[in-house]
Every structure is written in structure tokens, then in C-alpha cells.
Amino acid sequence: MSRVIEVLASKWFLSFLGVALLGVLVWIGGPLVAIGDSRPFEPVLTRALIAGGLFLIWAVAFVWSVIAARRRNAAMIEAMTSAEGPTPEDEEVDRLRERMVQALETLKRSRLGRGRQWLYQLPWYLMIGPPGAGKTTALINSGLDFPLAEDQAERRMRGIGGTRDCDWWFTDQAVLIDTAGRYTTQDSDGGMSAEGTGAGVGAGVGTGAGSRDRAGWQGFLDLLKKHRPRQPVNGVLVCISLAEVALASAAERDAHARALRRRLRELTEQLDVRVPVYVLVTKADLLAGFTAFFDDLDAAGRAQVWGMTFPFDDEVESEGEGGGRSAGAVAHFDAEFDRLIDRLNARVIDRMHAEPDGERRALIHGFPAQMASVRAPLGEFLRQVFQPTRLAERPLLRGVYLTSGTQEGTPFDRLTGAMARSFGLDRTTQPPMTGRGRAFFLADLLNRVVFAEAGVGGDRSRGRPAPAADPNPGEGTMIVSKQGVRGWDLHPAVGDHCWDGETSQSALRFHPSL
């Protein structure tokens, strides 16, 4: 049914209807046209020739567009498969070229690639982030529909252990390109990452490996720009582990932030686009109390969006930390993060009352404080990545969202850890989680926020992008879950999403009856 709707809404079908209506008008109205005593369109043959000529012009234009699209697609694949190089850098680019060719051939053969414009039929999103940030895990457990699951099974299993170069994920709504973490952490200037500190990002990476990673990243961007020139990508998903930000030293956070900022700048300049950037704070389940606090959510509750969506304003003033003229959307972060904590506090009593286990009740009680403890390091990290400078264009930060792809690893406790360090005590650790594979706060984020804004980005020369589907610009809305949250608003969007009729300004208020 969706395929029929897609065909009926296509520009070529609509243009065919226009030509048909014009032909009917010529056939019926022709005899009524008079020039003096002459009626030049009254003969049947004349009207038939005019109507036939209209259809012939439409058919020629249609066939020409098909041939041109096929030539462009064939030229893309031929150009990507023709280059060979003996150096390690060339080999890196060749691997990426081969992976892209395989992905495009898969897309072309699938039902997702039907039509002449199969390169542009689906939006493309680039996923970047350091190694171990959970990019692949987030996709596997996101709840997205992968129609080519059998073709991607081997790739998905390989991706769990780390993406080697890039993995392509095809959904009904978008193409997601999961890039290797080493592309994010490679140093653009050669040598050690983190400006020579050796801390955090890419510590210990030599010049040889860095040059290969740099060549791979630059070559991949070149492939996107050359062969999908109209819109190389529709958006960028930046994945960063909450633990990596919260537990890192100031020097390590600075190294991570500078690496991400460089990658976003290179992407913007090399592709000549300004697209929305969505920051996914992954592995939120490692914050002590997360699993116990959200354990009662059903599938619909776990699919919600938990985070903040910012306005498109290029200049935002804020009196808070990190604010100021031209601070950009990140100036909203502290206030919006406090709103998230307020909603956690509003739910604590109900969750503690429903939890029979005393230890888990303690975790639930302390979870809002644990969340509050990560606001400062996370906010500082985001400001380092997204605040403007005079030398480079600010990335278009669209939102910051907390997610969990699977519950695995050892939770960290920033509060007791800080106290233990202050008093010289041994730091206690919680038992590691086994990993139940339940995704939290991913499905609606991708389906109803990211994919819904596929048309927002554009050329840098066009200036500030405008929301493509925002019915109430400047008015904040929230997603309200009607199952499992009992009126607790998970998503205090600063932005202007209004996805369905049940989501309105009234959702900004607490509804105890839900």
C-alpha cells in the first residue's frame, strides 16, 4: 500500500495527470475556440495531434530522466571501482569504495531502491563517535525494521566486536552509515591524538595508523560528495558514551571534544553542507540506578525520547554557564537538563513505592542525584564541541538524547566515588550487568525525530536551515507516554516537534490522571 501511495505522490505521476487534463481540455474545449470565423481546433485530427504531442513531450522527458539517472548511478559505481593504489592510504580508501559499491548494489536490487532516483530515495545519515561508544549496539537494538536483515546478518555480528571501516544499515526510512570509531579519533594534524597528550582519544596511535585513518575518512567524504552531490548526507548522529564523558579527566574530555569538533568541521567543509547533528549519549544504563529506575517501562515507554531538542536559532542568548551572545543551541543545555531531572524527581516516590527490594529502592532514590552529577561534565563537553569560534562555522546541534542499547557492563556511581576519593576510602563497585538486550529511548528518537527531519539540511550557501515539518515554530512540546510513565514527561523539547494530534501544548503540564 505504501508503494502505491509513493507512486501516486511522485512528481512524474502528478505531471502525467497534468498532461492528461490538458489533453482533455484541448479535446473538449478545442472546438469552442474561434479566431474570427475560423475554428482551427475543431478538426478531430488537429486535436488528436495536439493531445498526442503533449503526451509525446512528457514521454520523452520521462525516458530521458530515466536514462540520465541510470548513467549517473553507473558512473558512480564505475568511478568507485576504477581506482587502485599501492599505498596503505589508498588501500584504506579502496576498502571503503568496495564497501560502498556493495551497499549501493544491495540497495539497487532491493525494494528500497526501486525507482530512478534510488540514490536519493532514502535519506542517508552518518554515525560517528569514538571506539566503544555503542554505535552498532544502538542500531542492533533500536527496534528499526531492517528489510535486508539476512544480507546484513554477517555484518551485524561482525559489528558487535567493532566496526572495521564502515557498515551500511538499510531501513524502510533511511540508510545509516556506521563509521569506524578510529575515523573519529584520528588526528587531523598527524601524529598523536589529543594534541600530543596521549590521553583518551586515540592514545598510542602512531603516525602511520593515523595517516591511514585520515586517508580513509577524507576519502569516504570525497566519495559521498562526488557521487551524491545534491545531498551527501541528511544528518549526523554523534554517539558518545556517558561513562566516557562523566569519568574522564578534563584533559581526556578536551581531547574527545576536539576530535569530534574537527570531524564535524571536516564533514561540513568537505561536503559543503550544514545538516542537523543529533548527539546520542549512549550507555546511559551504566549510571547507577538507571536499570532499577526504568525497569517498569513497557515497550512503548522504552521507545520514548529522553532528551532535548533545540531550536534552529543561530544566535541564542543565555545568562547561565556557557551562555552569551552567539552561544548557539548548546546554551539551552543546562536549563533543559534540569528539567529532565525535575521529571525524574516527580517519579521517584511512585517508583520507590512500587519496588519491593530495598537495595533497588535506594538506587531509585539516588538516581536523580546521579543524573545531576553528570550535568557539568556533559555540558562542558558539549560546549567544547559546539560553541562557535571565529575561525569555523558552528555545527548545527539539533538535540541531545540519552539512550541505552543494552544493559551490559559495570555501573558507575559518581557520588560515592567522589566521596571515596575525598576521604581516601576504597571505591565500591556494583556487580556487572549481564545484558538483557532491551533498548531504552531509541525507537522514537530515530523514527519520529531524526528521520522526520530528513529534509532540514542543505547547502551551506543557503544559510540557516528551516524546519521542514514544524507546525508550531518556537513552541515547545513534549512526548507524553500513556503507558508505564503515568503522566511523566520524558522529553522536554526546546524545539518545535508536534508529531501527532495527541501531542500538544497541553503536554507541557503534568497530568496525574494519565
C-alpha positions as CSV (number, residue, x, y, z in Angstrom):
1,M,0.0,0.0,0.0
2,S,2.8,2.4,0.9
3,R,4.4,1.7,-2.5
4,V,1.1,2.7,-4.3
5,I,0.9,5.9,-2.3
6,E,4.5,6.6,-3.1
7,V,3.9,6.2,-6.8
8,L,0.7,8.3,-6.7
9,A,2.6,11.1,-4.9
10,S,5.6,11.1,-7.3
11,K,6.2,14.1,-9.4
12,W,6.1,12.1,-12.6
13,F,2.7,10.7,-11.9
14,L,1.4,14.1,-11.0
15,S,2.9,15.6,-14.1
16,F,1.2,12.8,-16.2
17,L,-2.1,13.8,-14.6
18,G,-1.5,17.4,-15.6
19,V,-0.7,16.4,-19.2
20,A,-3.8,14.2,-19.3
21,L,-6.0,17.0,-18.0
22,L,-4.5,19.4,-20.5
23,G,-5.2,16.9,-23.3
24,V,-8.8,16.5,-22.2
25,L,-9.1,20.3,-22.2
26,V,-7.8,20.5,-25.7
27,W,-10.1,17.7,-26.9
28,I,-13.3,19.2,-25.3
29,G,-12.5,22.9,-25.4
30,G,-10.8,23.0,-28.8
31,P,-14.0,23.3,-30.9
32,L,-15.1,26.2,-28.8
33,V,-12.0,28.3,-29.7
34,A,-12.7,30.7,-32.5
35,I,-10.4,33.1,-34.3
36,G,-12.9,35.3,-36.3
37,D,-14.9,32.9,-38.3
38,S,-12.3,30.2,-38.1
39,R,-12.2,27.3,-35.6
40,P,-8.7,25.9,-36.0
41,F,-9.0,23.3,-33.3
42,E,-12.3,21.9,-34.4
43,P,-11.0,19.1,-36.6
44,V,-10.5,15.8,-34.8
45,L,-7.1,15.2,-36.4
46,T,-5.8,18.6,-35.1
47,R,-6.9,18.0,-31.6
48,A,-5.5,14.4,-31.7
49,L,-2.2,15.7,-32.9
50,I,-2.0,18.4,-30.1
51,A,-3.0,15.9,-27.4
52,G,-0.6,13.3,-28.7
53,G,2.2,15.9,-28.9
54,L,1.7,16.7,-25.3
55,F,1.9,13.1,-24.3
56,L,5.0,12.6,-26.5
57,I,6.8,15.5,-24.9
58,W,6.0,14.1,-21.4
59,A,7.2,10.6,-22.5
60,V,10.5,11.9,-23.9
61,A,11.2,13.9,-20.7
62,F,10.4,10.8,-18.6
63,V,12.6,8.5,-20.7
64,W,15.4,11.0,-20.7
65,S,15.3,11.3,-16.9
66,V,15.4,7.5,-16.5
67,I,18.5,7.3,-18.8
68,A,20.2,10.2,-17.1
69,A,19.6,8.7,-13.6
70,R,20.9,5.3,-14.7
71,R,24.0,6.9,-16.3
72,R,24.7,8.9,-13.1
73,N,24.4,5.8,-10.9
74,A,26.5,3.7,-13.3
75,A,29.1,6.4,-13.4
76,M,29.2,6.5,-9.6
77,I,29.8,2.8,-9.3
78,E,32.4,2.7,-12.2
79,A,34.3,5.6,-10.7
80,M,34.4,4.0,-7.3
81,T,35.6,0.7,-8.6
82,S,38.2,2.0,-11.0
83,A,40.8,3.4,-8.7
84,E,43.6,1.2,-7.3
85,G,46.5,2.3,-5.3
86,P,49.6,0.6,-3.8
87,T,49.9,2.7,-0.6
88,P,48.2,1.8,2.7
89,E,46.2,5.0,2.4
90,D,45.0,4.0,-1.0
91,E,44.2,0.5,0.3
92,E,42.1,2.1,3.1
93,V,40.1,4.1,0.6
94,D,39.8,1.1,-1.8
95,R,38.2,-0.9,1.1
96,L,35.7,1.9,1.7
97,R,35.0,2.2,-2.0
98,E,34.4,-1.6,-2.2
99,R,32.0,-1.4,0.8
100,M,30.1,1.4,-0.7
101,V,29.8,-0.4,-4.0
102,Q,28.4,-3.5,-2.3
103,A,26.0,-1.3,-0.3
104,L,24.7,0.5,-3.3
105,E,24.3,-2.7,-5.3
106,T,22.3,-4.2,-2.4
107,L,20.2,-1.0,-2.3
108,K,19.6,-1.0,-6.0
109,R,18.5,-4.7,-6.1
110,S,16.2,-4.3,-3.1
111,R,12.7,-3.0,-3.0
112,L,14.1,0.1,-1.2
113,G,16.0,1.0,-4.3
114,R,13.1,0.9,-6.8
115,G,12.8,3.9,-9.0
116,R,15.3,6.0,-11.0
117,Q,16.5,8.1,-8.0
118,W,17.4,5.3,-5.8
119,L,20.5,7.2,-4.6
120,Y,18.2,9.9,-3.2
121,Q,15.1,7.9,-2.5
122,L,16.1,7.4,1.1
123,P,17.9,9.9,3.4
124,W,21.4,9.0,4.4
125,Y,22.7,9.5,8.0
126,L,26.3,9.3,9.1
127,M,27.1,7.9,12.5
128,I,30.4,9.0,14.1
129,G,31.9,8.5,17.6
130,P,34.9,7.1,19.3
131,P,35.6,3.3,19.5
132,G,33.3,1.6,22.0
133,A,30.7,4.3,22.0
134,G,28.0,1.8,21.2
135,K,27.0,3.0,17.7
136,T,26.5,-0.5,16.4
137,T,24.8,-1.8,19.5
138,A,22.3,1.1,19.4
139,L,21.4,0.2,15.8
140,I,21.0,-3.5,16.5
141,N,18.7,-2.9,19.5
142,S,16.9,0.2,18.2
143,G,13.8,-1.6,17.1
144,L,14.2,-0.4,13.5
145,D,12.9,-2.6,10.7
146,F,15.8,-3.9,8.6
147,P,14.2,-5.4,5.5
148,L,17.6,-6.7,4.3
149,A,18.3,-8.4,7.7
150,E,19.5,-11.7,6.1
151,D,22.0,-9.8,3.9
152,Q,23.2,-7.9,6.9
153,A,23.4,-10.7,9.4
154,E,27.1,-11.3,9.0
155,R,27.8,-7.6,9.1
156,R,25.8,-7.2,12.3
157,M,27.6,-9.9,14.1
158,R,31.0,-8.5,13.0
159,G,29.9,-5.0,14.1
160,I,29.4,-6.1,17.7
161,G,33.1,-6.5,18.1
162,G,33.8,-3.1,16.5
163,T,33.3,-1.6,13.0
164,R,36.4,-2.0,10.9
165,D,35.7,0.7,8.4
166,C,32.0,1.4,7.8
167,D,28.8,-0.7,7.9
168,W,25.7,0.1,6.0
169,W,22.3,-0.4,7.5
170,F,19.2,-0.2,5.4
171,T,15.8,0.5,6.9
172,D,12.5,1.4,5.3
173,Q,13.0,5.0,6.1
174,A,16.8,5.7,5.9
175,V,20.3,4.5,5.2
176,L,22.5,4.6,8.2
177,I,26.3,4.5,7.7
178,D,28.1,3.3,10.8
179,T,31.7,4.5,10.6
180,A,34.7,3.1,12.5
181,G,35.5,4.8,15.7
182,R,39.1,5.2,14.6
183,Y,38.0,7.7,12.0
184,T,36.6,9.9,14.7
185,T,39.6,9.7,17.0
186,Q,42.3,10.0,14.2
187,D,44.3,13.3,14.5
188,S,43.9,15.6,11.5
189,D,47.4,17.0,12.0
190,G,49.2,13.7,12.1
191,G,50.9,12.1,15.0
192,M,49.3,11.6,18.4
193,S,45.7,12.5,19.0
194,A,44.6,14.8,21.7
195,E,47.2,17.3,20.7
196,G,50.0,15.1,21.8
197,T,48.6,14.4,25.3
198,G,48.2,10.7,24.6
199,A,45.1,10.8,26.9
200,G,41.7,9.4,26.0
201,V,41.1,9.5,22.3
202,G,43.5,7.5,20.2
203,A,46.2,7.4,22.8
204,G,49.1,5.5,21.4
205,V,48.1,5.8,17.7
206,G,51.2,6.4,15.6
207,T,51.6,8.5,12.5
208,G,51.2,5.5,10.2
209,A,47.9,4.3,11.5
210,G,46.7,7.9,11.9
211,S,47.5,8.7,8.2
212,R,45.6,5.6,7.1
213,D,42.6,6.6,9.2
214,R,42.8,10.2,8.0
215,A,43.0,9.0,4.4
216,G,40.1,6.7,4.9
217,W,38.0,9.4,6.5
218,Q,38.8,12.0,3.8
219,G,38.4,9.5,1.0
220,F,35.0,8.5,2.3
221,L,33.8,12.1,2.4
222,D,35.1,12.5,-1.1
223,L,33.1,9.5,-2.3
224,L,29.9,10.9,-0.7
225,K,30.4,14.4,-2.1
226,K,31.4,13.3,-5.6
227,H,28.6,10.7,-6.2
228,R,25.7,12.0,-4.1
229,P,26.3,15.7,-4.7
230,R,22.8,17.1,-4.2
231,Q,22.7,15.8,-0.6
232,P,25.7,13.8,0.5
233,V,24.1,13.2,3.9
234,N,20.9,14.3,5.6
235,G,22.1,14.3,9.2
236,V,24.9,13.2,11.6
237,L,24.4,11.1,14.7
238,V,27.2,11.7,17.1
239,C,27.5,8.8,19.6
240,I,29.4,9.3,22.9
241,S,29.4,7.1,25.9
242,L,28.1,8.7,29.1
243,A,30.7,6.9,31.2
244,E,33.4,8.2,28.8
245,V,32.4,11.8,29.4
246,A,31.5,11.5,33.1
247,L,34.5,9.6,34.3
248,A,37.2,11.1,32.1
249,S,39.6,13.8,33.2
250,A,39.4,17.3,32.0
251,A,42.2,16.7,29.5
252,E,40.6,13.5,28.2
253,R,37.3,15.2,27.7
254,D,39.0,18.1,25.9
255,A,40.7,15.6,23.6
256,H,37.4,13.8,22.8
257,A,35.7,17.2,22.2
258,R,38.4,18.5,19.9
259,A,38.4,15.3,17.9
260,L,34.7,15.4,17.4
261,R,34.7,19.1,16.6
262,R,37.4,18.5,13.9
263,R,35.4,15.7,12.3
264,L,32.3,17.8,12.2
265,R,34.2,20.7,10.7
266,E,35.8,18.5,8.1
267,L,32.4,17.0,7.3
268,T,30.7,20.4,6.9
269,E,33.5,21.9,4.8
270,Q,34.3,18.9,2.6
271,L,30.7,18.0,1.8
272,D,29.7,21.7,1.7
273,V,26.5,21.0,3.7
274,R,25.1,22.1,7.0
275,V,23.0,19.3,8.4
276,P,21.5,18.7,11.8
277,V,23.7,17.0,14.4
278,Y,22.0,14.7,16.9
279,V,24.1,13.8,19.9
280,L,23.3,10.3,21.3
281,V,24.6,9.9,24.8
282,T,24.9,6.1,24.8
283,K,25.3,3.6,27.6
284,A,23.2,5.7,30.0
285,D,22.4,2.4,31.7
286,L,25.9,2.4,33.3
287,L,24.8,5.3,35.5
288,A,24.0,3.8,38.9
289,G,20.2,3.4,39.3
290,F,19.2,3.6,35.6
291,T,18.1,0.0,35.3
292,A,16.1,0.0,38.5
293,F,14.5,3.3,37.8
294,F,13.2,2.5,34.4
295,D,12.6,-1.2,34.9
296,D,8.9,-0.8,35.0
297,L,8.6,0.7,31.5
298,D,6.9,-1.4,28.9
299,A,7.9,-1.5,25.2
300,A,6.1,1.8,24.4
301,G,7.7,3.5,27.4
302,R,11.1,2.3,26.4
303,A,10.6,3.6,22.9
304,Q,10.1,7.2,24.1
305,V,12.5,10.0,23.5
306,W,14.5,11.1,26.6
307,G,16.5,14.2,25.9
308,M,16.1,17.7,24.5
309,T,15.5,19.1,21.0
310,F,16.9,22.6,20.4
311,P,15.6,25.4,18.2
312,F,17.2,26.2,14.9
313,D,18.2,29.7,16.1
314,D,21.7,30.6,15.0
315,E,22.1,33.1,17.9
316,V,20.8,32.2,21.4
317,E,21.4,34.3,24.5
318,S,21.6,32.7,27.9
319,E,22.7,34.0,31.3
320,G,23.7,30.6,32.5
321,E,27.0,28.9,32.3
322,G,28.3,28.6,28.8
323,G,25.7,31.2,27.6
324,G,26.3,34.5,25.9
325,R,25.6,36.1,22.5
326,S,26.0,33.5,19.7
327,A,26.4,30.7,22.2
328,G,24.1,28.7,19.9
329,A,21.7,25.9,20.9
330,V,24.0,24.5,23.5
331,A,23.2,27.5,25.7
332,H,19.9,25.8,26.4
333,F,21.6,22.6,27.7
334,D,21.8,23.3,31.5
335,A,18.2,24.5,31.9
336,E,16.8,21.7,29.8
337,F,18.9,19.1,31.7
338,D,17.5,20.4,34.9
339,R,14.0,19.9,33.5
340,L,14.9,16.3,32.9
341,I,16.0,15.9,36.5
342,D,12.7,17.5,37.7
343,R,10.8,14.9,35.8
344,L,12.9,12.2,37.4
345,N,12.2,13.6,40.9
346,A,8.5,13.7,40.1
347,R,8.5,10.0,39.5
348,V,10.8,8.9,42.4
349,I,8.1,8.3,45.0
350,D,5.9,6.2,42.7
351,R,8.8,4.1,41.7
352,M,10.0,3.6,45.3
353,H,6.5,2.6,46.4
354,A,6.2,0.0,43.6
355,E,9.7,-1.5,44.2
356,P,9.8,-4.3,46.9
357,D,13.6,-4.7,47.0
358,G,15.3,-2.4,49.5
359,E,18.6,-2.1,47.6
360,R,16.8,-1.3,44.4
361,R,14.7,1.3,46.2
362,A,18.0,3.0,47.3
363,L,19.2,3.0,43.7
364,I,15.9,4.5,42.5
365,H,16.0,7.2,45.2
366,G,19.5,8.2,44.3
367,F,19.1,8.1,40.5
368,P,18.1,11.8,40.1
369,A,21.1,12.9,42.1
370,Q,23.3,10.6,39.9
371,M,21.9,12.3,36.8
372,A,22.5,15.7,38.3
373,S,26.1,14.8,38.9
374,V,26.8,14.3,35.1
375,R,25.3,17.6,34.0
376,A,28.5,19.6,34.5
377,P,30.9,17.3,32.6
378,L,28.4,16.6,29.9
379,G,27.6,20.2,29.4
380,E,31.2,21.2,29.3
381,F,31.9,18.6,26.7
382,L,29.1,19.8,24.5
383,R,30.2,23.4,24.8
384,Q,33.7,22.4,23.7
385,V,32.3,20.7,20.7
386,F,29.5,23.1,19.6
387,Q,30.3,26.6,20.8
388,P,31.3,28.9,17.9
389,T,34.7,30.2,17.1
390,R,35.8,33.0,14.7
391,L,37.6,30.5,12.5
392,A,35.0,27.9,11.9
393,E,31.3,27.6,11.4
394,R,29.4,26.2,14.3
395,P,27.9,22.7,13.9
396,L,24.1,22.7,13.8
397,L,23.3,21.0,17.1
398,R,19.7,19.8,16.9
399,G,19.4,17.8,20.1
400,V,21.0,15.8,22.9
401,Y,19.4,12.4,23.9
402,L,20.2,9.8,26.5
403,T,19.9,6.2,25.3
404,S,20.7,2.6,26.2
405,G,21.2,-0.1,23.6
406,T,21.7,-3.0,26.0
407,Q,22.3,-3.3,29.7
408,E,25.9,-4.5,29.9
409,G,29.0,-3.6,31.9
410,T,29.7,-2.3,35.4
411,P,27.6,0.6,36.5
412,F,29.5,3.7,37.9
413,D,28.5,5.8,40.9
414,R,29.8,9.3,40.6
415,L,28.5,10.4,44.1
416,T,30.0,7.6,46.2
417,G,33.1,7.6,44.0
418,A,33.7,11.3,44.7
419,M,33.2,10.8,48.4
420,A,35.6,7.8,48.5
421,R,38.3,9.8,46.7
422,S,37.8,12.7,49.1
423,F,38.2,10.6,52.3
424,G,40.7,8.2,50.9
425,L,38.4,5.2,51.0
426,D,38.2,2.2,48.7
427,R,35.7,2.7,46.0
428,T,32.9,0.2,45.9
429,T,31.7,-1.1,42.6
430,Q,28.3,-2.6,41.7
431,P,28.1,-6.1,40.1
432,P,28.3,-6.0,36.3
433,M,25.1,-6.3,34.3
434,T,24.7,-9.3,32.0
435,G,23.0,-7.6,29.2
436,R,19.3,-8.2,28.5
437,G,19.3,-6.5,25.1
438,R,16.4,-4.1,25.9
439,A,16.8,-0.8,24.2
440,F,15.7,2.4,26.0
441,F,14.8,5.7,24.3
442,L,16.0,4.8,20.8
443,A,13.0,3.9,18.6
444,D,11.0,7.1,18.7
445,L,14.2,9.2,18.6
446,L,15.2,7.7,15.2
447,N,11.7,7.3,13.7
448,R,9.9,10.4,15.0
449,V,12.8,12.9,15.4
450,V,15.8,12.1,13.2
451,F,14.1,10.6,10.2
452,A,11.2,13.1,10.3
453,E,13.7,15.9,9.7
454,A,15.4,14.4,6.6
455,G,14.8,17.5,4.5
456,V,16.1,20.0,7.0
457,G,19.8,20.1,6.0
458,G,21.1,21.8,2.8
459,D,24.0,23.6,1.2
460,R,26.0,26.0,3.4
461,S,25.4,28.7,0.9
462,R,21.7,28.6,1.5
463,G,22.1,29.9,5.0
464,R,20.3,28.7,8.1
465,P,18.1,25.7,7.5
466,A,14.5,25.9,8.2
467,P,12.4,23.2,9.9
468,A,10.6,21.2,7.2
469,A,7.8,19.9,9.2
470,D,7.4,22.1,12.3
471,P,3.8,23.1,12.6
472,N,4.3,25.4,15.6
473,P,7.7,27.1,15.3
474,G,9.1,28.3,18.6
475,E,6.5,26.5,20.7
476,G,7.9,23.8,23.0
477,T,6.1,20.4,23.1
478,M,6.8,17.1,24.8
479,I,6.1,13.5,24.2
480,V,3.8,12.0,26.8
481,S,3.8,8.3,27.3
482,K,0.4,6.9,28.1
483,Q,1.8,3.6,29.2
484,G,4.2,3.0,32.1
485,V,5.1,6.6,32.9
486,R,1.7,7.8,34.3
487,G,1.9,11.3,33.0
488,W,5.6,11.8,33.5
489,D,7.1,13.7,30.5
490,L,10.3,12.2,29.3
491,H,11.0,14.6,26.5
492,P,11.1,18.4,27.3
493,A,11.9,19.5,23.8
494,V,13.1,23.1,23.5
495,G,12.4,22.7,19.8
496,D,9.1,22.5,17.9
497,H,8.1,18.9,17.3
498,C,4.4,18.1,17.2
499,W,4.2,14.6,15.8
500,D,0.6,13.6,16.3
501,G,-2.8,15.0,17.3
502,E,-2.4,13.9,20.9
503,T,0.8,15.8,21.4
504,S,0.1,19.5,22.0
505,Q,1.0,22.4,24.3
506,S,-1.1,20.8,27.0
507,A,1.5,18.1,27.2
508,L,3.8,20.7,28.8
509,R,1.9,20.3,32.0
510,F,1.9,17.3,34.4
511,H,-1.1,15.0,34.0
512,P,-1.6,12.8,37.1
513,S,-4.6,11.2,35.5
514,L,-2.7,9.6,32.7
